[in-house]
Amino acid sequence: MSKDDDDPGERGRVFAKIAPIIVAYYKANPRRQFHVEELRQHVLAWVPDIAPDSPGRILRELRQIGQLNYLVVNRRQSLYRFLVLL
């Protein structure tokens, strides 16, 4: 990403690119455990020009707005498990 990472417009563009990929990954893998690196690699396959931390940031944003849910299984290992939305 660029030096304008804090620009709301740029953040919105990154969200628009990455969020649908993460939501599709979530829907295809319900209740699955995953490492953030796996998610990052999946997103990079679709959008190669992103900052390494963008998938994790967008994952957290999607959780905050209620589009997906997950549990942190092991923070040190960056291990998560998707949960079903209620």
N, C-alpha and C positions, 0 to 999 in steps of 0.2 A: 504494500500500500504506500501511499504517498505521505508527504509531510502534512497533508490536509485531513488526516485521519479523524481529527476532532471536529471537522466541519460537519454540521448536521446533514447537509445535502449529500456529502460523500458517504456518510454512515448509512443514510437511507438507500443510496444506490447499492452499497455492499449488501445490506439487508435484503433488498429486492432480488439480488443475484443468488444469494446463498440460502436464504430461508426456505424457498420451495424445495431445494435439494435436501436440506436437513429434514423437513417435514415428510418428504417422500421416503427417506431412509428410515425415519421413525415408524411410518405406517407399514413399511415392508418388514420391519424387525420388531414387532411388539414383544415386550418383556425380555428382550435380548440384552445381555451384558455386552459392553463394548468399551474400548479404550478411546480416549479423545483422539489419539493418533489415527485410529481406524477411521473415525468420522472425518478427520482432517484429510486423509488420503482420498476418501470417497468424494469429498467436496472438490479437492484439487483436480480430480479426474474430469470434473465438469467445468470448473472455473480455475484455471491454473494461475491466474494473476492476482491471487489474494495474499494477504498477510497471514503468517502461520497461526496467529491467535484468533483470527476472524471466525472460524467455525465454532470454537468454544464460546466466544462472545455472543454469537448469534444464537447458539443453543440456549444460553442463559436467558437471552431476551425472549425467545420463543416460549420458554417456561414461564417467564414473568407475565406474558400476555395470554397465557392459557392455551397455546396452540399445541403443546406437547407437555409431557411430564417425565421425570426421571428421578432416580435415587442415586446419590453418590455412594457407591459401594466401598471404594477405597480411594480417598483423595490423593494419597501419596503416589499411588499407581495410576491415577487418572482413570479409574475404572468406574463406569456408570452402568445403570440398568434402566431401560425404558419402562415406564409404568403406563397402564391404560388410563386414559382420561375418564373421569367420572362425570 
